[in-house]
Amino acid sequence: MISITLNGREQSFDVEADMPLLWLIREEAGLRGTKFGCGIAQCGACTVHVDGQAVRSCMYPAVAAQDKQVNTVETLGSKDAPHALQTAWIKHQVPQCGYCQSGMMMAAAALLQNNANPSGEDIDVAMTNICRCGTYSRVKAAILDAAKEISS
């Protein structure tokens, strides 16, 4: 049994210790916002927060999340109360195909939690997620706008 706090709710899962956290989130908990992309922790589509840190859940063993806080994109905001990143994403028309967006937003949220006023260079260093549509300049603009919104 693996016990984690998933999106604010303590839960236990009877899974193999080597199961990736991504599959626990998607298949065991039924949360579909976190995506499978490459399976080798390169693209970042599977990014979630574990104790506030952005991690690539496709290669993160579920057992490593034991007794930790795990947050997925489902906690970022809602239709009625969107997170500043979600509002900025829409404003800057960031998504094209949209597949990488949940991981991108979770990586950006972790950046903003650790650095409320990032520079363009800070964003370039922190945002290592891959977007096959190439919307990187829109991502950067959206993060800068969200930072202004959050800090005001």
MODELLER restraints for C-alpha pairs under 7 A, 6 or more apart:
rsr = mdl.restraints
at = mdl.atoms
rsr.add(forms.Gaussian(group=physical.xy_distance, feature=features.Distance(at['CA:1:A'], at['CA:12:A']), mean=6.23, stdev=0.5))
rsr.add(forms.Gaussian(group=physical.xy_distance, feature=features.Distance(at['CA:1:A'], at['CA:13:A']), mean=5.41, stdev=0.5))
rsr.add(forms.Gaussian(group=physical.xy_distance, feature=features.Distance(at['CA:1:A'], at['CA:14:A']), mean=4.47, stdev=0.5))
rsr.add(forms.Gaussian(group=physical.xy_distance, feature=features.Distance(at['CA:1:A'], at['CA:15:A']), mean=6.43, stdev=0.5))
rsr.add(forms.Gaussian(group=physical.xy_distance, feature=features.Distance(at['CA:2:A'], at['CA:12:A']), mean=5.39, stdev=0.5))
rsr.add(forms.Gaussian(group=physical.xy_distance, feature=features.Distance(at['CA:2:A'], at['CA:13:A']), mean=5.18, stdev=0.5))
rsr.add(forms.Gaussian(group=physical.xy_distance, feature=features.Distance(at['CA:2:A'], at['CA:14:A']), mean=6.38, stdev=0.5))
rsr.add(forms.Gaussian(group=physical.xy_distance, feature=features.Distance(at['CA:2:A'], at['CA:63:A']), mean=6.24, stdev=0.5))
rsr.add(forms.Gaussian(group=physical.xy_distance, feature=features.Distance(at['CA:2:A'], at['CA:66:A']), mean=5.72, stdev=0.5))
rsr.add(forms.Gaussian(group=physical.xy_distance, feature=features.Distance(at['CA:3:A'], at['CA:11:A']), mean=5.60, stdev=0.5))
rsr.add(forms.Gaussian(group=physical.xy_distance, feature=features.Distance(at['CA:3:A'], at['CA:12:A']), mean=4.18, stdev=0.5))
rsr.add(forms.Gaussian(group=physical.xy_distance, feature=features.Distance(at['CA:3:A'], at['CA:13:A']), mean=6.40, stdev=0.5))
rsr.add(forms.Gaussian(group=physical.xy_distance, feature=features.Distance(at['CA:3:A'], at['CA:66:A']), mean=5.41, stdev=0.5))
rsr.add(forms.Gaussian(group=physical.xy_distance, feature=features.Distance(at['CA:3:A'], at['CA:67:A']), mean=5.70, stdev=0.5))
rsr.add(forms.Gaussian(group=physical.xy_distance, feature=features.Distance(at['CA:4:A'], at['CA:10:A']), mean=5.79, stdev=0.5))
rsr.add(forms.Gaussian(group=physical.xy_distance, feature=features.Distance(at['CA:4:A'], at['CA:11:A']), mean=5.57, stdev=0.5))
rsr.add(forms.Gaussian(group=physical.xy_distance, feature=features.Distance(at['CA:4:A'], at['CA:12:A']), mean=6.39, stdev=0.5))
rsr.add(forms.Gaussian(group=physical.xy_distance, feature=features.Distance(at['CA:4:A'], at['CA:65:A']), mean=6.36, stdev=0.5))
rsr.add(forms.Gaussian(group=physical.xy_distance, feature=features.Distance(at['CA:4:A'], at['CA:66:A']), mean=5.38, stdev=0.5))
rsr.add(forms.Gaussian(group=physical.xy_distance, feature=features.Distance(at['CA:4:A'], at['CA:67:A']), mean=4.87, stdev=0.5))
rsr.add(forms.Gaussian(group=physical.xy_distance, feature=features.Distance(at['CA:4:A'], at['CA:68:A']), mean=5.41, stdev=0.5))
rsr.add(forms.Gaussian(group=physical.xy_distance, feature=features.Distance(at['CA:4:A'], at['CA:69:A']), mean=6.35, stdev=0.5))
rsr.add(forms.Gaussian(group=physical.xy_distance, feature=features.Distance(at['CA:5:A'], at['CA:11:A']), mean=5.93, stdev=0.5))
rsr.add(forms.Gaussian(group=physical.xy_distance, feature=features.Distance(at['CA:5:A'], at['CA:67:A']), mean=6.91, stdev=0.5))
rsr.add(forms.Gaussian(group=physical.xy_distance, feature=features.Distance(at['CA:5:A'], at['CA:68:A']), mean=6.08, stdev=0.5))
rsr.add(forms.Gaussian(group=physical.xy_distance, feature=features.Distance(at['CA:5:A'], at['CA:69:A']), mean=4.79, stdev=0.5))
rsr.add(forms.Gaussian(group=physical.xy_distance, feature=features.Distance(at['CA:5:A'], at['CA:70:A']), mean=5.95, stdev=0.5))
rsr.add(forms.Gaussian(group=physical.xy_distance, feature=features.Distance(at['CA:6:A'], at['CA:69:A']), mean=6.21, stdev=0.5))
rsr.add(forms.Gaussian(group=physical.xy_distance, feature=features.Distance(at['CA:6:A'], at['CA:70:A']), mean=4.87, stdev=0.5))
rsr.add(forms.Gaussian(group=physical.xy_distance, feature=features.Distance(at['CA:6:A'], at['CA:71:A']), mean=5.93, stdev=0.5))
rsr.add(forms.Gaussian(group=physical.xy_distance, feature=features.Distance(at['CA:7:A'], at['CA:70:A']), mean=6.13, stdev=0.5))
rsr.add(forms.Gaussian(group=physical.xy_distance, feature=features.Distance(at['CA:7:A'], at['CA:71:A']), mean=4.74, stdev=0.5))
rsr.add(forms.Gaussian(group=physical.xy_distance, feature=features.Distance(at['CA:7:A'], at['CA:72:A']), mean=6.54, stdev=0.5))
rsr.add(forms.Gaussian(group=physical.xy_distance, feature=features.Distance(at['CA:7:A'], at['CA:75:A']), mean=6.23, stdev=0.5))
rsr.add(forms.Gaussian(group=physical.xy_distance, feature=features.Distance(at['CA:17:A'], at['CA:61:A']), mean=6.98, stdev=0.5))
rsr.add(forms.Gaussian(group=physical.xy_distance, feature=features.Distance(at['CA:17:A'], at['CA:62:A']), mean=6.31, stdev=0.5))
rsr.add(forms.Gaussian(group=physical.xy_distance, feature=features.Distance(at['CA:17:A'], at['CA:63:A']), mean=5.14, stdev=0.5))
rsr.add(forms.Gaussian(group=physical.xy_distance, feature=features.Distance(at['CA:18:A'], at['CA:61:A']), mean=5.44, stdev=0.5))
rsr.add(forms.Gaussian(group=physical.xy_distance, feature=features.Distance(at['CA:18:A'], at['CA:62:A']), mean=6.61, stdev=0.5))
rsr.add(forms.Gaussian(group=physical.xy_distance, feature=features.Distance(at['CA:18:A'], at['CA:63:A']), mean=6.90, stdev=0.5))
rsr.add(forms.Gaussian(group=physical.xy_distance, feature=features.Distance(at['CA:19:A'], at['CA:61:A']), mean=5.76, stdev=0.5))
rsr.add(forms.Gaussian(group=physical.xy_distance, feature=features.Distance(at['CA:19:A'], at['CA:62:A']), mean=5.65, stdev=0.5))
rsr.add(forms.Gaussian(group=physical.xy_distance, feature=features.Distance(at['CA:20:A'], at['CA:57:A']), mean=6.48, stdev=0.5))
rsr.add(forms.Gaussian(group=physical.xy_distance, feature=features.Distance(at['CA:20:A'], at['CA:58:A']), mean=5.49, stdev=0.5))
rsr.add(forms.Gaussian(group=physical.xy_distance, feature=features.Distance(at['CA:20:A'], at['CA:59:A']), mean=5.70, stdev=0.5))
rsr.add(forms.Gaussian(group=physical.xy_distance, feature=features.Distance(at['CA:20:A'], at['CA:60:A']), mean=5.42, stdev=0.5))
rsr.add(forms.Gaussian(group=physical.xy_distance, feature=features.Distance(at['CA:20:A'], at['CA:61:A']), mean=4.47, stdev=0.5))
rsr.add(forms.Gaussian(group=physical.xy_distance, feature=features.Distance(at['CA:20:A'], at['CA:62:A']), mean=5.21, stdev=0.5))
rsr.add(forms.Gaussian(group=physical.xy_distance, feature=features.Distance(at['CA:21:A'], at['CA:57:A']), mean=5.14, stdev=0.5))
rsr.add(forms.Gaussian(group=physical.xy_distance, feature=features.Distance(at['CA:21:A'], at['CA:58:A']), mean=6.39, stdev=0.5))
rsr.add(forms.Gaussian(group=physical.xy_distance, feature=features.Distance(at['CA:21:A'], at['CA:60:A']), mean=5.64, stdev=0.5))
rsr.add(forms.Gaussian(group=physical.xy_distance, feature=features.Distance(at['CA:21:A'], at['CA:61:A']), mean=5.49, stdev=0.5))
rsr.add(forms.Gaussian(group=physical.xy_distance, feature=features.Distance(at['CA:21:A'], at['CA:62:A']), mean=4.19, stdev=0.5))
rsr.add(forms.Gaussian(group=physical.xy_distance, feature=features.Distance(at['CA:22:A'], at['CA:46:A']), mean=6.75, stdev=0.5))
rsr.add(forms.Gaussian(group=physical.xy_distance, feature=features.Distance(at['CA:22:A'], at['CA:57:A']), mean=4.78, stdev=0.5))
rsr.add(forms.Gaussian(group=physical.xy_distance, feature=features.Distance(at['CA:22:A'], at['CA:58:A']), mean=5.02, stdev=0.5))
rsr.add(forms.Gaussian(group=physical.xy_distance, feature=features.Distance(at['CA:24:A'], at['CA:62:A']), mean=6.86, stdev=0.5))
rsr.add(forms.Gaussian(group=physical.xy_distance, feature=features.Distance(at['CA:25:A'], at['CA:31:A']), mean=5.74, stdev=0.5))
rsr.add(forms.Gaussian(group=physical.xy_distance, feature=features.Distance(at['CA:26:A'], at['CA:32:A']), mean=5.37, stdev=0.5))
rsr.add(forms.Gaussian(group=physical.xy_distance, feature=features.Distance(at['CA:33:A'], at['CA:73:A']), mean=6.09, stdev=0.5))
rsr.add(forms.Gaussian(group=physical.xy_distance, feature=features.Distance(at['CA:33:A'], at['CA:74:A']), mean=6.51, stdev=0.5))
rsr.add(forms.Gaussian(group=physical.xy_distance, feature=features.Distance(at['CA:33:A'], at['CA:102:A']), mean=6.54, stdev=0.5))
rsr.add(forms.Gaussian(group=physical.xy_distance, feature=features.Distance(at['CA:34:A'], at['CA:45:A']), mean=6.99, stdev=0.5))
rsr.add(forms.Gaussian(group=physical.xy_distance, feature=features.Distance(at['CA:34:A'], at['CA:46:A']), mean=5.27, stdev=0.5))
rsr.add(forms.Gaussian(group=physical.xy_distance, feature=features.Distance(at['CA:34:A'], at['CA:72:A']), mean=6.66, stdev=0.5))
rsr.add(forms.Gaussian(group=physical.xy_distance, feature=features.Distance(at['CA:34:A'], at['CA:73:A']), mean=6.66, stdev=0.5))
rsr.add(forms.Gaussian(group=physical.xy_distance, feature=features.Distance(at['CA:34:A'], at['CA:102:A']), mean=6.31, stdev=0.5))
rsr.add(forms.Gaussian(group=physical.xy_distance, feature=features.Distance(at['CA:34:A'], at['CA:103:A']), mean=6.86, stdev=0.5))
rsr.add(forms.Gaussian(group=physical.xy_distance, feature=features.Distance(at['CA:35:A'], at['CA:45:A']), mean=5.36, stdev=0.5))
rsr.add(forms.Gaussian(group=physical.xy_distance, feature=features.Distance(at['CA:35:A'], at['CA:46:A']), mean=4.95, stdev=0.5))
rsr.add(forms.Gaussian(group=physical.xy_distance, feature=features.Distance(at['CA:36:A'], at['CA:45:A']), mean=6.19, stdev=0.5))
rsr.add(forms.Gaussian(group=physical.xy_distance, feature=features.Distance(at['CA:36:A'], at['CA:46:A']), mean=5.63, stdev=0.5))
rsr.add(forms.Gaussian(group=physical.xy_distance, feature=features.Distance(at['CA:36:A'], at['CA:58:A']), mean=7.00, stdev=0.5))
rsr.add(forms.Gaussian(group=physical.xy_distance, feature=features.Distance(at['CA:37:A'], at['CA:43:A']), mean=6.43, stdev=0.5))
rsr.add(forms.Gaussian(group=physical.xy_distance, feature=features.Distance(at['CA:37:A'], at['CA:45:A']), mean=5.47, stdev=0.5))
rsr.add(forms.Gaussian(group=physical.xy_distance, feature=features.Distance(at['CA:37:A'], at['CA:46:A']), mean=6.84, stdev=0.5))
rsr.add(forms.Gaussian(group=physical.xy_distance, feature=features.Distance(at['CA:39:A'], at['CA:58:A']), mean=5.51, stdev=0.5))
rsr.add(forms.Gaussian(group=physical.xy_distance, feature=features.Distance(at['CA:39:A'], at['CA:59:A']), mean=6.95, stdev=0.5))
rsr.add(forms.Gaussian(group=physical.xy_distance, feature=features.Distance(at['CA:40:A'], at['CA:58:A']), mean=6.88, stdev=0.5))
rsr.add(forms.Gaussian(group=physical.xy_distance, feature=features.Distance(at['CA:40:A'], at['CA:59:A']), mean=6.39, stdev=0.5))
rsr.add(forms.Gaussian(group=physical.xy_distance, feature=features.Distance(at['CA:41:A'], at['CA:56:A']), mean=5.47, stdev=0.5))
rsr.add(forms.Gaussian(group=physical.xy_distance, feature=features.Distance(at['CA:41:A'], at['CA:58:A']), mean=6.18, stdev=0.5))
rsr.add(forms.Gaussian(group=physical.xy_distance, feature=features.Distance(at['CA:41:A'], at['CA:59:A']), mean=5.91, stdev=0.5))
rsr.add(forms.Gaussian(group=physical.xy_distance, feature=features.Distance(at['CA:43:A'], at['CA:129:A']), mean=5.17, stdev=0.5))
rsr.add(forms.Gaussian(group=physical.xy_distance, feature=features.Distance(at['CA:43:A'], at['CA:130:A']), mean=4.71, stdev=0.5))
rsr.add(forms.Gaussian(group=physical.xy_distance, feature=features.Distance(at['CA:44:A'], at['CA:56:A']), mean=5.93, stdev=0.5))
rsr.add(forms.Gaussian(group=physical.xy_distance, feature=features.Distance(at['CA:44:A'], at['CA:103:A']), mean=5.61, stdev=0.5))
rsr.add(forms.Gaussian(group=physical.xy_distance, feature=features.Distance(at['CA:44:A'], at['CA:129:A']), mean=4.65, stdev=0.5))
rsr.add(forms.Gaussian(group=physical.xy_distance, feature=features.Distance(at['CA:44:A'], at['CA:130:A']), mean=6.48, stdev=0.5))
rsr.add(forms.Gaussian(group=physical.xy_distance, feature=features.Distance(at['CA:45:A'], at['CA:100:A']), mean=4.76, stdev=0.5))
rsr.add(forms.Gaussian(group=physical.xy_distance, feature=features.Distance(at['CA:45:A'], at['CA:102:A']), mean=6.68, stdev=0.5))
rsr.add(forms.Gaussian(group=physical.xy_distance, feature=features.Distance(at['CA:45:A'], at['CA:103:A']), mean=4.35, stdev=0.5))
rsr.add(forms.Gaussian(group=physical.xy_distance, feature=features.Distance(at['CA:45:A'], at['CA:104:A']), mean=6.94, stdev=0.5))
rsr.add(forms.Gaussian(group=physical.xy_distance, feature=features.Distance(at['CA:46:A'], at['CA:56:A']), mean=5.48, stdev=0.5))
rsr.add(forms.Gaussian(group=physical.xy_distance, feature=features.Distance(at['CA:46:A'], at['CA:57:A']), mean=5.45, stdev=0.5))
rsr.add(forms.Gaussian(group=physical.xy_distance, feature=features.Distance(at['CA:46:A'], at['CA:58:A']), mean=6.16, stdev=0.5))
rsr.add(forms.Gaussian(group=physical.xy_distance, feature=features.Distance(at['CA:46:A'], at['CA:103:A']), mean=5.49, stdev=0.5))
rsr.add(forms.Gaussian(group=physical.xy_distance, feature=features.Distance(at['CA:47:A'], at['CA:54:A']), mean=6.17, stdev=0.5))
rsr.add(forms.Gaussian(group=physical.xy_distance, feature=features.Distance(at['CA:47:A'], at['CA:55:A']), mean=5.41, stdev=0.5))
rsr.add(forms.Gaussian(group=physical.xy_distance, feature=features.Distance(at['CA:47:A'], at['CA:56:A']), mean=4.57, stdev=0.5))
rsr.add(forms.Gaussian(group=physical.xy_distance, feature=features.Distance(at['CA:47:A'], at['CA:57:A']), mean=5.93, stdev=0.5))
rsr.add(forms.Gaussian(group=physical.xy_distance, feature=features.Distance(at['CA:47:A'], at['CA:103:A']), mean=4.50, stdev=0.5))
rsr.add(forms.Gaussian(group=physical.xy_distance, feature=features.Distance(at['CA:47:A'], at['CA:106:A']), mean=6.13, stdev=0.5))
rsr.add(forms.Gaussian(group=physical.xy_distance, feature=features.Distance(at['CA:47:A'], at['CA:107:A']), mean=6.53, stdev=0.5))
rsr.add(forms.Gaussian(group=physical.xy_distance, feature=features.Distance(at['CA:48:A'], at['CA:54:A']), mean=5.57, stdev=0.5))
rsr.add(forms.Gaussian(group=physical.xy_distance, feature=features.Distance(at['CA:48:A'], at['CA:55:A']), mean=5.59, stdev=0.5))
rsr.add(forms.Gaussian(group=physical.xy_distance, feature=features.Distance(at['CA:48:A'], at['CA:56:A']), mean=6.59, stdev=0.5))
rsr.add(forms.Gaussian(group=physical.xy_distance, feature=features.Distance(at['CA:48:A'], at['CA:57:A']), mean=6.46, stdev=0.5))
rsr.add(forms.Gaussian(group=physical.xy_distance, feature=features.Distance(at['CA:48:A'], at['CA:71:A']), mean=6.01, stdev=0.5))
rsr.add(forms.Gaussian(group=physical.xy_distance, feature=features.Distance(at['CA:48:A'], at['CA:72:A']), mean=5.10, stdev=0.5))
rsr.add(forms.Gaussian(group=physical.xy_distance, feature=features.Distance(at['CA:48:A'], at['CA:103:A']), mean=6.97, stdev=0.5))
rsr.add(forms.Gaussian(group=physical.xy_distance, feature=features.Distance(at['CA:48:A'], at['CA:106:A']), mean=6.02, stdev=0.5))
rsr.add(forms.Gaussian(group=physical.xy_distance, feature=features.Distance(at['CA:49:A'], at['CA:55:A']), mean=5.97, stdev=0.5))
rsr.add(forms.Gaussian(group=physical.xy_distance, feature=features.Distance(at['CA:49:A'], at['CA:70:A']), mean=5.57, stdev=0.5))
rsr.add(forms.Gaussian(group=physical.xy_distance, feature=features.Distance(at['CA:49:A'], at['CA:71:A']), mean=5.09, stdev=0.5))
rsr.add(forms.Gaussian(group=physical.xy_distance, feature=features.Distance(at['CA:49:A'], at['CA:72:A']), mean=6.57, stdev=0.5))
rsr.add(forms.Gaussian(group=physical.xy_distance, feature=features.Distance(at['CA:50:A'], at['CA:68:A']), mean=6.62, stdev=0.5))
rsr.add(forms.Gaussian(group=physical.xy_distance, feature=features.Distance(at['CA:50:A'], at['CA:69:A']), mean=5.61, stdev=0.5))
rsr.add(forms.Gaussian(group=physical.xy_distance, feature=features.Distance(at['CA:50:A'], at['CA:70:A']), mean=4.58, stdev=0.5))
rsr.add(forms.Gaussian(group=physical.xy_distance, feature=features.Distance(at['CA:50:A'], at['CA:71:A']), mean=6.60, stdev=0.5))
rsr.add(forms.Gaussian(group=physical.xy_distance, feature=features.Distance(at['CA:51:A'], at['CA:68:A']), mean=6.04, stdev=0.5))
rsr.add(forms.Gaussian(group=physical.xy_distance, feature=features.Distance(at['CA:51:A'], at['CA:69:A']), mean=4.93, stdev=0.5))
rsr.add(forms.Gaussian(group=physical.xy_distance, feature=features.Distance(at['CA:51:A'], at['CA:70:A']), mean=6.37, stdev=0.5))
rsr.add(forms.Gaussian(group=physical.xy_distance, feature=features.Distance(at['CA:52:A'], at['CA:110:A']), mean=6.80, stdev=0.5))
rsr.add(forms.Gaussian(group=physical.xy_distance, feature=features.Distance(at['CA:53:A'], at['CA:110:A']), mean=6.26, stdev=0.5))
rsr.add(forms.Gaussian(group=physical.xy_distance, feature=features.Distance(at['CA:54:A'], at['CA:106:A']), mean=6.98, stdev=0.5))
rsr.add(forms.Gaussian(group=physical.xy_distance, feature=features.Distance(at['CA:54:A'], at['CA:107:A']), mean=5.78, stdev=0.5))
rsr.add(forms.Gaussian(group=physical.xy_distance, feature=features.Distance(at['CA:54:A'], at['CA:110:A']), mean=5.88, stdev=0.5))
rsr.add(forms.Gaussian(group=physical.xy_distance, feature=features.Distance(at['CA:73:A'], at['CA:102:A']), mean=5.89, stdev=0.5))
rsr.add(forms.Gaussian(group=physical.xy_distance, feature=features.Distance(at['CA:73:A'], at['CA:106:A']), mean=6.25, stdev=0.5))
rsr.add(forms.Gaussian(group=physical.xy_distance, feature=features.Distance(at['CA:76:A'], at['CA:83:A']), mean=6.01, stdev=0.5))
rsr.add(forms.Gaussian(group=physical.xy_distance, feature=features.Distance(at['CA:77:A'], at['CA:83:A']), mean=4.70, stdev=0.5))
rsr.add(forms.Gaussian(group=physical.xy_distance, feature=features.Distance(at['CA:84:A'], at['CA:146:A']), mean=5.03, stdev=0.5))
rsr.add(forms.Gaussian(group=physical.xy_distance, feature=features.Distance(at['CA:84:A'], at['CA:149:A']), mean=6.41, stdev=0.5))
rsr.add(forms.Gaussian(group=physical.xy_distance, feature=features.Distance(at['CA:84:A'], at['CA:150:A']), mean=6.68, stdev=0.5))
rsr.add(forms.Gaussian(group=physical.xy_distance, feature=features.Distance(at['CA:85:A'], at['CA:105:A']), mean=6.86, stdev=0.5))
rsr.add(forms.Gaussian(group=physical.xy_distance, feature=features.Distance(at['CA:85:A'], at['CA:142:A']), mean=6.83, stdev=0.5))
rsr.add(forms.Gaussian(group=physical.xy_distance, feature=features.Distance(at['CA:85:A'], at['CA:143:A']), mean=6.57, stdev=0.5))
rsr.add(forms.Gaussian(group=physical.xy_distance, feature=features.Distance(at['CA:85:A'], at['CA:146:A']), mean=5.18, stdev=0.5))
rsr.add(forms.Gaussian(group=physical.xy_distance, feature=features.Distance(at['CA:88:A'], at['CA:142:A']), mean=4.80, stdev=0.5))
rsr.add(forms.Gaussian(group=physical.xy_distance, feature=features.Distance(at['CA:88:A'], at['CA:145:A']), mean=6.23, stdev=0.5))
rsr.add(forms.Gaussian(group=physical.xy_distance, feature=features.Distance(at['CA:88:A'], at['CA:146:A']), mean=5.84, stdev=0.5))
rsr.add(forms.Gaussian(group=physical.xy_distance, feature=features.Distance(at['CA:89:A'], at['CA:142:A']), mean=5.56, stdev=0.5))
rsr.add(forms.Gaussian(group=physical.xy_distance, feature=features.Distance(at['CA:92:A'], at['CA:138:A']), mean=5.95, stdev=0.5))
rsr.add(forms.Gaussian(group=physical.xy_distance, feature=features.Distance(at['CA:92:A'], at['CA:142:A']), mean=6.03, stdev=0.5))
rsr.add(forms.Gaussian(group=physical.xy_distance, feature=features.Distance(at['CA:94:A'], at['CA:135:A']), mean=6.17, stdev=0.5))
rsr.add(forms.Gaussian(group=physical.xy_distance, feature=features.Distance(at['CA:94:A'], at['CA:138:A']), mean=5.34, stdev=0.5))
rsr.add(forms.Gaussian(group=physical.xy_distance, feature=features.Distance(at['CA:94:A'], at['CA:139:A']), mean=6.02, stdev=0.5))
rsr.add(forms.Gaussian(group=physical.xy_distance, feature=features.Distance(at['CA:95:A'], at['CA:101:A']), mean=6.63, stdev=0.5))
rsr.add(forms.Gaussian(group=physical.xy_distance, feature=features.Distance(at['CA:96:A'], at['CA:133:A']), mean=6.54, stdev=0.5))
rsr.add(forms.Gaussian(group=physical.xy_distance, feature=features.Distance(at['CA:100:A'], at['CA:131:A']), mean=6.08, stdev=0.5))
rsr.add(forms.Gaussian(group=physical.xy_distance, feature=features.Distance(at['CA:104:A'], at['CA:129:A']), mean=6.23, stdev=0.5))
rsr.add(forms.Gaussian(group=physical.xy_distance, feature=features.Distance(at['CA:107:A'], at['CA:127:A']), mean=6.61, stdev=0.5))
rsr.add(forms.Gaussian(group=physical.xy_distance, feature=features.Distance(at['CA:108:A'], at['CA:127:A']), mean=6.95, stdev=0.5))
rsr.add(forms.Gaussian(group=physical.xy_distance, feature=features.Distance(at['CA:108:A'], at['CA:143:A']), mean=6.76, stdev=0.5))
rsr.add(forms.Gaussian(group=physical.xy_distance, feature=features.Distance(at['CA:111:A'], at['CA:126:A']), mean=6.65, stdev=0.5))
rsr.add(forms.Gaussian(group=physical.xy_distance, feature=features.Distance(at['CA:112:A'], at['CA:147:A']), mean=6.77, stdev=0.5))
rsr.add(forms.Gaussian(group=physical.xy_distance, feature=features.Distance(at['CA:116:A'], at['CA:147:A']), mean=5.92, stdev=0.5))
rsr.add(forms.Gaussian(group=physical.xy_distance, feature=features.Distance(at['CA:116:A'], at['CA:151:A']), mean=6.66, stdev=0.5))
rsr.add(forms.Gaussian(group=physical.xy_distance, feature=features.Distance(at['CA:117:A'], at['CA:147:A']), mean=5.80, stdev=0.5))
rsr.add(forms.Gaussian(group=physical.xy_distance, feature=features.Distance(at['CA:120:A'], at['CA:140:A']), mean=6.96, stdev=0.5))
rsr.add(forms.Gaussian(group=physical.xy_distance, feature=features.Distance(at['CA:123:A'], at['CA:140:A']), mean=6.60, stdev=0.5))
